[in-house]
């Protein structure tokens, strides 16, 4: 599970970075926003898994 969480967060940050470069070099707002949203979803997904396992471990 830990690997999947890290991968999800890593994917998210990769998408956010990609979105930033798309904004910077192409000025393609639609594509940039799409990647930005995907990145946020992946990062939040990774963090959600982390908090769930933290709660389970504390019990």
N, CA, C and O atoms as CSV, one atom per row, in Angstrom:
chain,resi,resn,atom,element,x,y,z
A,1,UNK,N,N,0.831,-1.220,0.000
A,1,UNK,CA,C,0.000,0.000,0.000
A,1,UNK,C,C,0.862,1.265,0.000
A,1,UNK,O,O,0.530,2.255,-0.653
A,2,UNK,N,N,1.982,1.218,0.748
A,2,UNK,CA,C,2.822,2.416,0.821
A,2,UNK,C,C,3.320,2.822,-0.562
A,2,UNK,O,O,3.337,4.004,-0.907
A,3,UNK,N,N,3.729,1.818,-1.357
A,3,UNK,CA,C,4.225,2.103,-2.697
A,3,UNK,C,C,3.165,2.770,-3.560
A,3,UNK,O,O,3.460,3.705,-4.304
A,4,UNK,N,N,1.934,2.291,-3.461
A,4,UNK,CA,C,0.837,2.851,-4.258
A,4,UNK,C,C,0.573,4.310,-3.875
A,4,UNK,O,O,0.337,5.156,-4.738
A,5,UNK,N,N,0.616,4.591,-2.562
A,5,UNK,CA,C,0.412,5.964,-2.099
A,5,UNK,C,C,1.494,6.892,-2.642
A,5,UNK,O,O,1.211,7.972,-3.161
A,6,UNK,N,N,2.740,6.441,-2.508
A,6,UNK,CA,C,3.851,7.272,-2.982
A,6,UNK,C,C,3.748,7.484,-4.482
A,6,UNK,O,O,3.990,8.585,-4.975
A,7,UNK,N,N,3.390,6.435,-5.208
A,7,UNK,CA,C,3.249,6.534,-6.663
A,7,UNK,C,C,2.153,7.530,-7.021
A,7,UNK,O,O,2.311,8.323,-7.950
A,8,UNK,N,N,1.045,7.491,-6.289
A,8,UNK,CA,C,-0.068,8.396,-6.550
A,8,UNK,C,C,0.354,9.850,-6.345
A,8,UNK,O,O,0.052,10.716,-7.166
A,9,UNK,N,N,1.053,10.106,-5.246
A,9,UNK,CA,C,1.527,11.459,-4.975
A,9,UNK,C,C,2.556,11.888,-6.011
A,9,UNK,O,O,2.545,13.028,-6.475
A,10,UNK,N,N,3.439,10.974,-6.368
A,10,UNK,CA,C,4.469,11.276,-7.370
A,10,UNK,C,C,3.823,11.596,-8.714
A,10,UNK,O,O,4.224,12.540,-9.394
A,11,UNK,N,N,2.824,10.807,-9.089
A,11,UNK,CA,C,2.071,11.080,-10.317
A,11,UNK,C,C,1.449,12.469,-10.258
A,11,UNK,O,O,1.507,13.233,-11.222
A,12,UNK,N,N,0.859,12.778,-9.124
A,12,UNK,CA,C,0.215,14.080,-8.948
A,12,UNK,C,C,1.188,15.218,-9.145
A,12,UNK,O,O,0.895,16.174,-9.864
A,13,UNK,N,N,2.356,15.124,-8.506
A,13,UNK,CA,C,3.351,16.191,-8.633
A,13,UNK,C,C,3.898,16.259,-10.053
A,13,UNK,O,O,4.202,17.341,-10.554
A,14,UNK,N,N,4.024,15.095,-10.706
A,14,UNK,CA,C,4.470,15.075,-12.104
A,14,UNK,C,C,3.460,15.806,-12.990
A,14,UNK,O,O,3.842,16.593,-13.856
A,15,UNK,N,N,2.173,15.544,-12.769
A,15,UNK,CA,C,1.128,16.216,-13.546
A,15,UNK,C,C,1.128,17.721,-13.291
A,15,UNK,O,O,0.963,18.512,-14.220
A,16,UNK,N,N,1.317,18.117,-12.018
A,16,UNK,CA,C,1.359,19.538,-11.679
A,16,UNK,C,C,2.542,20.217,-12.369
A,16,UNK,O,O,2.417,21.324,-12.892
A,17,UNK,N,N,3.688,19.540,-12.362
A,17,UNK,CA,C,4.887,20.077,-13.025
A,17,UNK,C,C,4.647,20.193,-14.521
A,17,UNK,O,O,4.995,21.198,-15.141
A,18,UNK,N,N,4.047,19.153,-15.095
A,18,UNK,CA,C,3.740,19.148,-16.523
A,18,UNK,C,C,2.794,20.295,-16.869
A,18,UNK,O,O,2.977,20.982,-17.875
A,19,UNK,N,N,1.783,20.495,-16.028
A,19,UNK,CA,C,0.822,21.582,-16.239
A,19,UNK,C,C,1.542,22.929,-16.227
A,19,UNK,O,O,1.264,23.798,-17.053
A,20,UNK,N,N,2.465,23.093,-15.287
A,20,UNK,CA,C,3.217,24.341,-15.169
A,20,UNK,C,C,4.019,24.611,-16.448
A,20,UNK,O,O,4.023,25.729,-16.962
A,21,UNK,N,N,4.702,23.568,-16.955
A,21,UNK,CA,C,5.500,23.749,-18.168
A,21,UNK,C,C,4.622,24.000,-19.396
A,21,UNK,O,O,4.994,24.767,-20.284
A,22,UNK,N,N,3.453,23.349,-19.441
A,22,UNK,CA,C,2.529,23.587,-20.559
A,22,UNK,C,C,2.058,25.036,-20.557
A,22,UNK,O,O,1.998,25.681,-21.604
A,23,UNK,N,N,1.722,25.543,-19.366
A,23,UNK,CA,C,1.350,26.961,-19.240
A,23,UNK,C,C,2.489,27.847,-19.745
A,23,UNK,O,O,2.285,28.774,-20.529
A,24,UNK,N,N,3.694,27.528,-19.270
A,24,UNK,CA,C,4.862,28.375,-19.507
A,24,UNK,C,C,5.230,28.414,-20.987
A,24,UNK,O,O,5.410,29.489,-21.560
A,25,UNK,N,N,5.342,27.232,-21.604
A,25,UNK,CA,C,5.892,27.169,-22.957
A,25,UNK,C,C,4.838,27.293,-24.048
A,25,UNK,O,O,5.087,27.909,-25.084
A,26,UNK,N,N,3.664,26.712,-23.824
A,26,UNK,CA,C,2.659,26.701,-24.883
A,26,UNK,C,C,1.549,27.713,-24.654
A,26,UNK,O,O,0.874,28.119,-25.600
A,27,UNK,N,N,1.352,28.123,-23.407
A,27,UNK,CA,C,0.261,29.036,-23.107
A,27,UNK,C,C,-1.089,28.391,-23.364
A,27,UNK,O,O,-2.092,29.074,-23.569
A,28,UNK,N,N,-1.098,27.053,-23.351
A,28,UNK,CA,C,-2.338,26.317,-23.617
A,28,UNK,C,C,-3.088,26.133,-22.298
A,28,UNK,O,O,-2.844,25.185,-21.552
A,29,UNK,N,N,-3.999,27.056,-22.033
A,29,UNK,CA,C,-4.669,27.098,-20.736
A,29,UNK,C,C,-5.531,25.858,-20.514
A,29,UNK,O,O,-5.517,25.286,-19.424
A,30,UNK,N,N,-6.279,25.436,-21.530
A,30,UNK,CA,C,-7.192,24.295,-21.378
A,30,UNK,C,C,-6.421,23.031,-20.994
A,30,UNK,O,O,-6.807,22.326,-20.062
A,31,UNK,N,N,-5.337,22.748,-21.709
A,31,UNK,CA,C,-4.531,21.557,-21.426
A,31,UNK,C,C,-3.852,21.701,-20.065
A,31,UNK,O,O,-3.790,20.747,-19.290
A,32,UNK,N,N,-3.345,22.905,-19.780
A,32,UNK,CA,C,-2.701,23.160,-18.497
A,32,UNK,C,C,-3.644,22.922,-17.332
A,32,UNK,O,O,-3.274,22.285,-16.346
A,33,UNK,N,N,-4.866,23.434,-17.443
A,33,UNK,CA,C,-5.869,23.265,-16.383
A,33,UNK,C,C,-6.231,21.794,-16.227
A,33,UNK,O,O,-6.390,21.310,-15.106
A,34,UNK,N,N,-6.362,21.083,-17.335
A,34,UNK,CA,C,-6.688,19.654,-17.278
A,34,UNK,C,C,-5.619,18.889,-16.498
A,34,UNK,O,O,-5.938,18.079,-15.628
A,35,UNK,N,N,-4.349,19.153,-16.815
A,35,UNK,CA,C,-3.258,18.476,-16.115
A,35,UNK,C,C,-3.180,18.919,-14.655
A,35,UNK,O,O,-2.863,18.120,-13.774
A,36,UNK,N,N,-3.471,20.192,-14.405
A,36,UNK,CA,C,-3.477,20.730,-13.041
A,36,UNK,C,C,-4.512,19.986,-12.190
A,36,UNK,O,O,-4.231,19.582,-11.062
A,37,UNK,N,N,-5.715,19.815,-12.753
A,37,UNK,CA,C,-6.789,19.110,-12.037
A,37,UNK,C,C,-6.392,17.656,-11.788
A,37,UNK,O,O,-6.583,17.137,-10.688
A,38,UNK,N,N,-5.838,16.998,-12.815
A,38,UNK,CA,C,-5.391,15.613,-12.652
A,38,UNK,C,C,-4.337,15.509,-11.555
A,38,UNK,O,O,-4.375,14.601,-10.725
A,39,UNK,N,N,-3.394,16.453,-11.562
A,39,UNK,CA,C,-2.337,16.462,-10.553
A,39,UNK,C,C,-2.899,16.600,-9.152
A,39,UNK,O,O,-2.506,15.872,-8.240
A,40,UNK,N,N,-3.825,17.543,-8.985
A,40,UNK,CA,C,-4.447,17.769,-7.669
A,40,UNK,C,C,-5.191,16.515,-7.222
A,40,UNK,O,O,-5.115,16.124,-6.057
A,41,UNK,N,N,-5.909,15.888,-8.150
A,41,UNK,CA,C,-6.667,14.672,-7.820
A,41,UNK,C,C,-5.720,13.575,-7.330
A,41,UNK,O,O,-5.995,12.909,-6.332
A,42,UNK,N,N,-4.596,13.393,-8.043
A,42,UNK,CA,C,-3.643,12.353,-7.652
A,42,UNK,C,C,-3.025,12.647,-6.288
A,42,UNK,O,O,-2.889,11.746,-5.461
A,43,UNK,N,N,-2.651,13.897,-6.051
A,43,UNK,CA,C,-2.027,14.273,-4.773
A,43,UNK,C,C,-3.017,14.095,-3.625
A,43,UNK,O,O,-2.673,13.541,-2.581
A,44,UNK,N,N,-4.255,14.571,-3.826
A,44,UNK,CA,C,-5.288,14.439,-2.790
A,44,UNK,C,C,-5.585,12.970,-2.536
A,44,UNK,O,O,-5.766,12.560,-1.390
A,45,UNK,N,N,-5.635,12.180,-3.597
A,45,UNK,CA,C,-5.876,10.743,-3.481
A,45,UNK,C,C,-4.781,10.099,-2.637
A,45,UNK,O,O,-5.076,9.300,-1.748
A,46,UNK,N,N,-3.536,10.435,-2.902
A,46,UNK,CA,C,-2.415,9.901,-2.127
A,46,UNK,C,C,-2.496,10.311,-0.669
A,46,UNK,O,O,-2.245,9.499,0.221
A,47,UNK,N,N,-2.845,11.571,-0.416
A,47,UNK,CA,C,-2.951,12.074,0.956
A,47,UNK,C,C,-4.130,11.439,1.691
A,47,UNK,O,O,-4.042,11.163,2.888
A,48,UNK,N,N,-5.230,11.209,0.976
A,48,UNK,CA,C,-6.410,10.583,1.581
A,48,UNK,C,C,-6.065,9.170,2.043
A,48,UNK,O,O,-6.442,8.763,3.142
A,49,UNK,N,N,-5.349,8.425,1.205
A,49,UNK,CA,C,-4.935,7.074,1.578
A,49,UNK,C,C,-4.033,7.112,2.810
A,49,UNK,O,O,-4.142,6.277,3.708
A,50,UNK,N,N,-3.148,8.097,2.831
A,50,UNK,CA,C,-2.195,8.221,3.943
A,50,UNK,C,C,-2.947,8.461,5.257
A,50,UNK,O,O,-2.632,7.840,6.271
A,51,UNK,N,N,-3.945,9.363,5.243
A,51,UNK,CA,C,-4.671,9.693,6.468
A,51,UNK,C,C,-5.527,8.508,6.917
A,51,UNK,O,O,-5.683,8.286,8.117
A,52,UNK,N,N,-6.080,7.748,5.979
A,52,UNK,CA,C,-6.892,6.584,6.330
A,52,UNK,C,C,-6.040,5.521,7.018
A,52,UNK,O,O,-6.443,4.954,8.034
A,53,UNK,N,N,-4.865,5.256,6.461
A,53,UNK,CA,C,-4.004,4.231,7.053
A,53,UNK,C,C,-3.483,4.700,8.403
A,53,UNK,O,O,-3.277,3.884,9.301
A,54,UNK,N,N,-3.265,6.011,8.560
A,54,UNK,CA,C,-2.830,6.564,9.837
A,54,UNK,C,C,-3.869,6.334,10.920
A,54,UNK,O,O,-3.534,5.966,12.046
A,55,UNK,N,N,-5.130,6.551,10.575
A,55,UNK,CA,C,-6.222,6.346,11.526
A,55,UNK,C,C,-6.335,4.861,11.894
A,55,UNK,O,O,-6.530,4.512,13.058
A,56,UNK,N,N,-6.210,4.004,10.891
A,56,UNK,CA,C,-6.316,2.560,11.126
A,56,UNK,C,C,-5.174,2.090,12.024
A,56,UNK,O,O,-5.378,1.256,12.907
A,57,UNK,N,N,-3.983,2.619,11.802
A,57,UNK,CA,C,-2.813,2.199,12.579
A,57,UNK,C,C,-2.931,2.664,14.032
A,57,UNK,O,O,-2.500,1.957,14.943
A,58,UNK,N,N,-3.512,3.846,14.255
A,58,UNK,CA,C,-3.623,4.382,15.617
A,58,UNK,C,C,-4.618,3.578,16.450
A,58,UNK,O,O,-4.493,3.518,17.673
A,59,UNK,N,N,-5.601,2.962,15.804
A,59,UNK,CA,C,-6.566,2.106,16.522
A,59,UNK,C,C,-5.886,0.790,16.821
A,59,UNK,O,O,-6.494,-0.097,17.419
